[in-house]
Amino acid sequence: MKFVDEFRDGELARGLASAIASDVDSGKEYRLMEFCGGHTHAISRYGLTDLLPTNVRMIHGPGCPVCVLPIGRIDQAISLALEKGVILCSYGDTLRVPASNALSLLKAKSRGADIRMVYSTLDALQVARDNPTREVVFLAIGFETTTPPTAVAIKTAQAQGLNNFSILCNHVLTPAAMHAILAAPNGVALDGFVGPAHVSTVIGSAPYEPFPAQYKKPVVIAGFEPLDVMQAIHMLVLQINEGRAEVENEFTRAVTREGNTKAQALVNDIFELRDAFDWRGLGSVPLSALRLRPAYQQFDAETKFNQPYHAVADNKACECGTILRGEKHPRDCKIFGTACTPDNPVGSCMVSSEGACAAHYTYGRFRVVAG
């Protein structure tokens, strides 16, 4: 398959591993954060850390949209379904995220709430068309990649007069989270970022340029295939060796500096910045999330149903927050793989298909360490 098989070639991977090993400085540590959960899963699935020198350390970041959603936001959705009687539509991963009172969206469904898994915003709109006498709320989550489809849904609902449709908006912004990680006074020490792939197809590479300028940290945007990630790591190693801090684009087959300007214009028309937004693991991050502009307030479920957000503390036994900040590895969590598994998740990092804990458990990397 074009642009897949070519990036999974074992011989080329070994060649890149040799180049990285040859170029690293044995007296230096390279601490690289793969921001995106898709990269975390690629690294675990293909065993890429086994190909890297021991002084090249990959650190997990907060690039999993389900993982960074705080408990209070899930509680909002559950309340809308159980107490307000709406039909709540959600992507599958969010259904199993633990919330307050030993609930999740899936458990709320078992108690009679009308909660439906959808694969796209178009599915949620169709639910609204099929149920004109019911209020339908779409739990809108994700980074810049999933924001344009939500904007399309709002435009469509307005054009078609679907006044029974609204969204619970939880769209968050990648650069703001990266700033929060680098600006944290006692945060994890980093030497560079493997930049997101899908997000960058929308926003382009330009929004990452402040990180080399302000923090002197290089960013290399990478695709999700194993050779993409290995090549990005090599590019970061070379930048660090040369004392450079620049934005480089390994994923040139899909990412440009400008990004998808049409999608950006649509999002800017529908959404505006929130003053602040709570992230699991990062706390309240200023200007890091979106809300509907006043012209589209009729589609804002928080306003429509007077559904305020209340912060809720994470489970004390769960290390999801520190893992999202890059301060700990999944195997550092005492309940990882024992009390917390994909079948019985305690934290969102074990639930999501992009979660770091789910990646390490699914591909058995923790067993290699333990053995």
Buried (B, 14 or more C-beta within 10 A) or exposed (E): EEEEEEBBBEEBBEEBBEBBBEEBEEEEEBBBBBBBBBBBBBBBEBBBBEBBBEEBBBBBBBBBBBBBBBBBBBBBBBBBBBEBEBBBBBBBBBBBBBBBEEBBBBBBBEEEBBBBBBEBBEBBBBBBEEBEEEBBBBBBBBBBBBBBBBBBBBBBBBEEEBBBBBBBBBBBBBBBBBBBBBEBEEBBEBBBBBBBBBBBBBBBBEBBBBBBEEBEBBBBBBBBBBBBBBBBBBBBBBBBEEEEBBBBBBBEEEBBEEBBEEBBEBBEBBBEBBEBBBBBBBBEBEBBBBBBBEEBEBBBBBBBBEBEBEEBEBBEEBBBBBBBBBBBBBBEBEBBBEEBBBEEBBBBBBBBBBBBBBBBBBBEBBEEEEE
